[in-house]
Amino acid sequence: MYSLPKYFPVAANETTIPDQHWNPFTQLTHSRREFLRNMSIAGVGSVAVGWAAPPYLHKKRHLSGYTGFPAPTMGVDFVLNKEKVHLDLDPRVTLLDALRENLSMPGTKKGCDRGQCGACTVLVNGRRVNSCLTLASLCQGADITTIEGLADGDNLHPLQEAFIKHDAYQCGYCTPGQICSAVGLLDEGHAHTEAEIHELMSGNICRCGTYNNIVAAIREVQTSGGHSKAHREAATS
């Protein structure tokens, strides 16, 4: 008859006939010391097998077609906040990442990164765009304005003043995109009522819910002609 090894859980008397009262959790034939010894031997054995493996198994595997060289870059020139800029970028870099990471313009915020929240809105040739969906390489020769470029020195843009006056922000994370979008909205000239402002600003989400204050700020600048006292003084000085 085939005899089971000693470490196999059999009855307490080590026979091949199980005892009906045998408890496998308390009556194992091997001790804790034997278990630790066997595990140690198994560990040493696995290390030895690893060192004895053929040399080709130790070579690092690379993805097929990967050469190890960095991705090619392309040059792009544009005007950012009235200053000429040149960048050498990976063609896949978005305008949002180029502004924040390469040009140190953190005012433009990264929200959803999918063009759904509007926090990354900037002005490209006077039109409001989602910079997270715009490739920087496609902005060759463009005139780009971010929230940092709206103010004239210490003189805030009329919409910036109106946002402060009407408390049109709480956490402030979406505010740069809201203001840039509002500037583009007024330049478009399509919104003439509060309902139209609500509709044409619907691409900019405010999770704090200050929509009524935002519309009030835009409406004030719209009805005042878009020139604050600070800008009129700067224009005449």
Secondary structure, 3 states (H helix, E strand, C coil): CCCCCCCCCCCCCCCCCCCCCCCCCCCCCCCHHHHHHHHHHHHHHHHHHHHCCCHHHHCCCCCCCCCCCCCCCEEEEEEECCEEEEEEECCCCEHHHHHHHHCCCCCCCCCCCCCCCCCCEEEECCEEEEHHHCEHHHHCCCEEECHHHCCECCECCHHHHHHHHCCCCCCCCCHHHHHHHHHHHHHHCCCCCHHHHHHHCCCCCCCCCCHHHHHHHHHHHHHCCCCCHHHHHHHHC
